[in-house]
Amino acid sequence: MDKKAVFTQVSQLEERLGELHHELRGLKEQLAYLIEENHYLQMENEKLRERLDVDVQEDDSEESPGEDKKKKPFVGEGYDNLARLYQEGFHVCNTHYGSIRAEGEDCLFCLSFLHQK
C-alpha cells in the first residue's frame, strides 16, 4: 500500500469517528432530556394519585346510604379546590395550569388569580 493511501484512509477514519462522537453526544443529550421529563411526569403522577386518593376518601366519608347520588356543589367549592391544588404544588393559572410548581416558589399569575374577587 502506498503511504499516501494509508494516510488518506486514516484521515477518513478519523472523520467518521468524529461524526460518530458528535452523533453519540446528541443521543446522550436526548436521553438526559427524556430522563428528566420522565422524572417530572412520575412526580406529577404521584401527586395526582395522592390527590385522587384523598378526594375518594373524602367522598366515601361524606356519603350516607340514603343520600342522593347527585350532590349540588356549594358556592366557593371550585375556588377551594383550586386553592388546595395550588397548596399541593400545582399551577392554577391559565399559563401553566396543572403543571408542578418549583418547590418553595410562588407563581404570581396563580396568586393574582386566587386573590381575585
Summary of the structure (lengths in Angstrom):
residues: 117
radius of gyration: 27.5
end to end distance: 86.0
largest distance: 96.8
contacts: 224
relative contact order: 0.07
helix: 67%
strand: 2%
